[in-house]
Amino acid sequence: MKAFFAHDQLLHQPTACGPGHSRVTNADATRVHAALAALDAQGIALDTPADYGVAIEAVHASHYLGFLRHAHERWQLHPDQATLGTDVYPALSPPRNAWQRAPLRGACQAQSVIGQAGYYLGDRSCKMGPDTWRAALRSSHCAIAAADWVATFNDVAYAVCGPPGNHAHYDRAASHCFLNNSAMAAQRLRSTFQRVAILDIDAHHGDGTQDIFYDRADIMTLSIHNDPGHAYPYYTGYACERGLGRGHGYNINMPLGHGAVKADFLIAMEKALATMRDFRADALVLALGTPQCTPHPAPHPASSLEVYQRVGERVGTLHLPTVIVQEGGCQAGTLQSTVDAFLQGLSEATI
């Protein structure tokens, strides 16, 4: 196994909004360091990815990427910048009729950076500091490099991504995610493999990944997550969302009922693996979410060392070329131990 990480990823440290105050947050750096510690404990070699530029255009709209690249510098030049603050954030939302599927809604017609921030940034967790674009871009390069390694050596590779990506849509950021690393890895693998599956076990539905591939039959998306009726992203992640057009049947959501336990997660995972076998996937992207930040409304049933080790074992027994993409998880101590448990299970299955 090879792992990829770029130090520029640590540059993203925007202010976080809390009740009555803002503070600088380094949640992404904390997650990254925890994952790196787990990889080091397993003796897994770490490489710096090449600079792939904006190869992410394969899964993101060019007008969206242009906004991300220049948003912060434009924000500083706004006449009301002193009132707005230093970080870019969405202060409003576009009209409801603009929230059609991203590939259909086109570039933002507003010329103001404030209007564009509301259009392209889905919520206030997507605040952009001066180095957010660079950090997100280098995070995506880790996923691309991991996919290239896997395609070349039929191996397993770990992309230590931060900022994370599974909530990033075709042309919209959401929930700390700006560029969809898992989607980029899957699209890259399609250059070599005919059928690619993305299995997302993050606590929250991978709504961005679903959006990007919703009408595709060559990349299957499967997401096991907390019930969106009680948890983010609330509006997507239901079992009835099956795909569109030729992609119908290739988008699989497995929401776990409120109060689900470990056994429920393991049953869902076995169903997901069986679905992947029926799909005849010849490569896999695992969006590896680790324990969520808060216990409300309920912790993900996968949030135990036993379950993460089991996930590693089951993924290993697939014997598929696999890209592992680090997704969410804020509790550094727990994240390190769960990644370590996953890697141990994976190693045992592939010996």
Protein Blocks (a to p, Z undefined) as FASTA:
>chain_A
ZZdddfklmmpccddddehiacddfklmmmmmmmmmmmmmnopacdddddehjmllmmpc
fklmmmmmmmmmmmmmpmklmmnombdcdfbdcdfklmgcfklnopafbfbfklmmmmmm
mbfklcccfklmmmmmmmmmmmmmmmmmmmmnopaddddddddfklpcfkbceehiabdf
klmmmmmmmmmmmbdcdddfbfbdcfklmmmmmmcckbccddddddfklgcehlgoifkl
nbehjlgopaccddddehiafklmmmmmmmmmmmmmmnopabdcdddddddfbfcfbdcf
klcfklmmmmmmmmmmnopacdddddedjblklmmmmmmmmmmmmmmmmZZ
